[in-house]
């Protein structure tokens, strides 16, 4: 049997320039992958003043993200790569990375990094300019208002809109306030609770602007003054919402539109019905029985065979059967004998 054998011949020409001296331990390391060796040799081949990071080297060497993370972890475990984060001048944090051609311990790496100068910030900082004196405003100082809302909310969901020219459609005038009471009626607190529960009815009502709750409470109070209940108002609002999947961009304006008109409270007329006698339900053992209508001291139940109303004791005895009449047959001798 003939065995195949492979013979390798090597020809090496020493480079005259642009070369790096690397240990055979790096190239033949048993625990470093090819990506880790390529990453380490690439970094060692850079000039001493180069500040190229490992991520940049991996991108230039076409090493993927997962392979780069695994290769960098292997180099750290073997002691070829060390890094730390320190705070430099001006409070700026800097990540220092140390690459060595021989494995180093943490103490040796910390000593080498301590002798390395930190990179300072090269951004130019403009000198501070002293503000010019300001002219005082006319009038007495006042406290700024804290209950305002941005313009986008004022123009979308609230009724305090800026003055606009008269439109073609006339808006209905608000209902006059009742005499001798509050402008919103005696149910204002109940109306506030009613409006506060609207976001719980549907996700479409979760973003009602807070600035509209007082206005909606006054509208809901009119419904309560008219005799409607909170359940009636909630059901009316839910019936006015669009179908599932249709977004509501202005929930406050929609609720205001639904509560603007108050329908009259109509109570259903109840027709009196004659009282239905309560049916006495018998037990399973007494099902199919009937009370005897005969003269009994106590009620007597019996199970009828048809539609009889008397039990066997009260029912009259059946009449005796009438015997057939005797007929005589004439004898040949002229003597009548009973047949």
C-alpha positions in Angstrom: 0.0 0.0 0.0 1.5 3.3 -1.1 1.2 6.3 1.4 0.8 9.9 0.1 3.3 12.4 1.6 3.4 16.2 1.3 6.6 18.1 1.3 6.5 21.9 1.8 9.3 24.1 0.5 9.6 27.6 1.8 11.2 30.6 0.2 11.5 33.8 2.3 13.0 37.2 1.3 13.6 39.6 4.1 11.8 42.9 3.4 14.1 45.9 3.0 11.5 48.4 4.5 8.0 48.6 6.1 8.3 45.4 8.2 7.6 44.5 11.9 9.4 42.1 14.1 6.9 39.7 15.7 7.4 36.8 18.1 6.6 33.3 16.9 4.5 33.0 20.1 2.0 35.4 18.7 1.7 33.8 15.3 1.6 30.2 16.7 -0.4 31.0 19.8 -2.7 28.0 20.5 -5.5 30.0 22.1 -5.8 33.0 19.8 -8.0 32.8 16.7 -6.9 34.1 13.3 -8.9 37.3 13.9 -7.2 37.9 17.2 -3.8 37.4 15.7 -4.6 39.6 12.8 -5.9 42.3 15.1 -2.9 42.2 17.3 -0.3 42.1 14.5 -2.1 45.0 12.7 -1.9 47.1 15.9 1.8 46.3 16.5 2.6 47.2 12.9 1.3 50.8 13.3 3.7 53.7 14.1 4.3 54.5 17.8 2.5 57.8 17.6 -0.6 56.3 15.9 -3.9 56.5 18.0 -6.0 54.1 16.0 -8.6 52.3 18.1 -9.3 48.6 18.0 -12.7 49.2 16.5 -11.2 51.2 13.6 -8.6 48.5 13.1 -11.3 45.8 13.0 -13.2 47.8 10.4 -10.2 48.2 8.2 -9.3 44.5 8.6 -12.9 43.5 7.7 -13.5 41.8 11.0 -17.2 41.6 11.9 -18.8 42.7 15.1 -19.1 39.3 16.9 -15.6 38.2 15.7 -14.1 41.5 16.9 -15.7 41.1 20.3 -14.4 37.6 20.6 -10.9 38.4 19.4 -10.6 41.4 21.8 -11.7 39.3 24.7 -9.1 36.7 23.9 -6.3 39.3 23.7 -7.4 40.7 27.1 -7.4 37.2 28.7 -3.9 36.5 27.3 -2.5 39.8 28.6 -1.8 41.4 25.2 -4.4 44.1 25.5 -5.2 46.3 28.5 -7.6 49.2 28.8 -9.0 51.6 31.4 -11.1 54.8 31.7 -9.6 57.8 33.3 -10.8 61.4 33.8 -8.6 63.9 32.2 -8.3 67.7 32.4 -11.6 69.6 32.4 -13.6 66.5 33.6 -13.4 64.7 30.2 -13.3 60.9 30.4 -10.7 59.1 28.2 -10.4 55.4 27.4 -6.7 54.3 27.3 -5.8 51.1 25.4 -2.4 49.4 25.7 -1.2 46.9 23.1 2.0 44.9 23.9 4.0 42.3 21.9 4.4 40.2 25.1 1.8 39.4 27.8 1.7 41.9 30.7 0.0 41.7 34.1 -2.4 44.3 35.3 0.2 46.0 37.5 2.7 46.2 34.7 0.1 47.7 32.3 -1.0 50.2 34.9 2.6 51.4 35.3 3.0 51.9 31.6 -0.3 53.7 31.2 0.5 56.0 34.1 3.5 57.3 32.2 1.5 57.9 29.1 0.3 61.5 28.7 -3.5 62.0 28.4 -4.9 63.4 25.3 -6.2 66.9 26.0 -9.2 68.5 24.4 -8.3 70.4 21.2 -11.6 72.3 20.9 -11.2 76.0 21.2 -13.2 77.6 24.0 -14.5 81.1 23.4 -13.8 83.5 26.2 -16.7 84.5 28.4 -18.2 87.7 27.3 -19.5 90.1 30.0 -23.2 90.8 29.3 -24.1 94.4 28.5 -26.3 96.3 30.9 -29.9 95.9 30.2 -32.5 98.7 30.2 -35.2 98.2 32.8 -38.7 97.4 31.6 -41.5 99.9 31.9 -43.9 99.3 34.8 -43.8 97.3 37.9 -42.5 93.7 37.9 -45.2 91.0 37.8 -45.2 87.3 38.4 -45.5 85.3 35.2 -48.6 83.2 34.7 -48.2 79.5 35.5 -51.5 78.2 34.1 -50.9 78.7 30.4 -50.6 76.1 27.7 -48.6 75.9 24.5 -50.1 77.3 21.4 -50.6 73.9 19.8 -52.9 72.9 22.6 -54.8 76.2 22.5 -55.4 75.8 18.8 -56.3 72.1 18.8 -58.5 71.2 21.8 -59.5 74.2 23.8 -62.3 76.7 23.3 -60.1 79.8 24.0 -59.3 80.3 20.4 -58.0 83.6 19.1 -60.5 85.9 17.5 -61.2 85.0 13.9 -63.4 86.6 11.2 -67.1 85.6 11.2 -67.6 82.2 9.6 -70.4 81.1 7.3 -71.8 78.8 10.0 -73.2 80.4 13.1 -72.1 78.8 16.3 -74.9 78.2 18.8 -75.0 80.6 21.7 -74.2 79.1 25.2 -77.1 78.3 27.4 -78.0 81.0 30.0 -77.0 80.4 33.6 -79.9 79.6 35.9 -81.0 82.3 38.2 -80.2 81.8 41.9 -77.6 79.1 41.4 -74.1 78.5 40.2 -73.3 79.0 36.5 -72.9 75.3 35.9 -75.7 74.0 38.1 -75.7 72.2 41.5 -74.1 69.1 40.1 -70.7 70.6 39.2 -68.7 68.3 41.6 -70.5 65.2 40.2 -69.8 66.5 36.7 -66.1 66.9 37.5 -65.9 63.3 38.6 -67.8 62.2 35.5 -65.3 64.0 33.2 -62.4 62.6 35.2 -63.6 59.1 34.5 -63.8 59.6 30.7 -60.2 58.4 30.1 -61.1 55.1 31.7 -63.9 54.4 29.2 -61.8 54.1 26.0 -58.2 54.5 25.0 -59.3 57.2 22.5 -60.2 59.5 25.5 -56.9 59.2 27.4 -55.4 62.4 26.0 -58.0 65.0 26.9 -56.2 68.3 27.6 -56.3 69.2 31.3 -57.4 72.8 30.3 -60.7 71.5 28.9 -61.9 69.6 32.0 -63.6 72.6 33.5 -65.5 73.3 30.3 -66.5 69.7 29.8 -67.6 69.6 33.5 -69.9 72.5 32.9 -71.4 70.8 29.9 -71.8 67.5 31.8 -73.5 69.4 34.7 -76.2 70.5 32.3 -76.9 66.8 31.6 -77.1 66.1 35.3 -79.4 69.1 35.9 -81.8 67.8 33.2 -82.2 64.5 35.1 -79.7 62.3 33.2 -77.4 60.1 35.2 -73.6 59.7 34.9 -74.2 56.3 33.2 -76.4 58.0 30.6 -73.6 60.5 29.8 -70.9 57.9 29.6 -73.0 55.7 27.2 -73.8 58.7 25.0 -70.1 59.5 24.7 -69.2 55.9 23.9 -71.9 55.8 21.2 -70.4 58.9 19.6 -66.8 57.5 19.4 -65.6 56.2 16.0 -65.1 52.6 15.2 -62.2 50.5 16.4 -58.9 51.4 14.7 -59.9 55.0 13.8 -57.7 57.4 15.7 -59.1 60.4 17.5 -56.8 63.4 17.2 -58.9 65.8 19.2 -60.7 63.9 22.0 -61.5 67.0 24.0 -63.2 68.6 21.0 -65.1 65.4 20.3 -66.5 65.2 23.8 -67.4 68.9 23.8 -69.4 68.3 20.6 -71.2 65.3 22.0 -72.2 67.1 25.2 -73.2 70.4 23.6 -76.9 69.5 23.1 -78.8 68.1 26.1 -81.7 65.8 25.1 -84.8 65.8 27.3 -85.0 63.1 29.9 -87.8 60.7 28.9 -88.8 58.0 31.3 -90.4 54.8 29.9 -94.1 54.4 30.7 -94.8 51.3 32.7 -98.0 49.4 31.9 -99.5 47.8 35.0 -99.9 44.0 34.7 -102.2 41.9 36.8 -100.3 40.1 39.5 -99.4 36.6 38.5 -100.2 34.1 41.2 -97.2 32.4 42.5 -96.9 28.8 41.3 -96.2 26.3 43.9 -93.6 24.0 42.6 -93.9 20.4 44.0 -91.1 18.1 44.6 -90.1 15.4 42.2 -91.9 12.8 44.2 -95.2 14.7 44.0 -95.0 15.6 40.4 -98.2 14.5 38.5 -100.4 14.4 41.6 -103.7 16.2 42.1 -105.7 17.3 45.2 -108.9 15.4 45.7 -112.1 17.5 45.7 -113.9 15.1 47.9 -114.8 15.6 51.6 -111.5 15.1 53.4 -110.4 16.6 56.7 -106.9 17.4 55.3 -105.9 17.8 51.7 -105.6 14.5 49.9 -103.3 14.0 47.0 -103.7 11.3 44.5 -102.3 10.4 41.1 -105.1 10.5 38.5 -105.1 8.1 35.6 -107.1 10.5 33.3 -108.9 13.7 34.2 -110.7 12.5 37.3 -110.9 14.9 40.3 -111.8 12.4 43.0 -109.6 9.8 44.5 -110.4 6.1 44.6 -112.1 6.5 48.1 -114.4 9.3 47.1 -115.2 8.1 43.6 -118.6 6.4 43.3 -118.6 2.6 43.0 -119.3 1.4 39.5 -122.8 0.0 38.9 -123.1 -3.8 38.8 -123.5 -5.3 35.4 -127.0 -6.3 34.4 -127.3 -10.1 33.7 -128.6 -11.0 30.3 -132.4 -11.6 30.0 -133.5 -15.3 29.8 -134.9 -16.4 26.6 -137.1 -19.4 26.1 -136.8 -21.8 23.2 -139.8 -23.8 22.3 -139.4 -27.5 22.8 -140.6 -29.9 20.4 -142.9 -31.4 23.1 -144.5 -28.0 23.7 -142.7 -27.5 27.1 -140.9 -24.3 27.5 -137.5 -24.7 29.0 -135.1 -22.0 29.8 -132.2 -21.7 27.5 
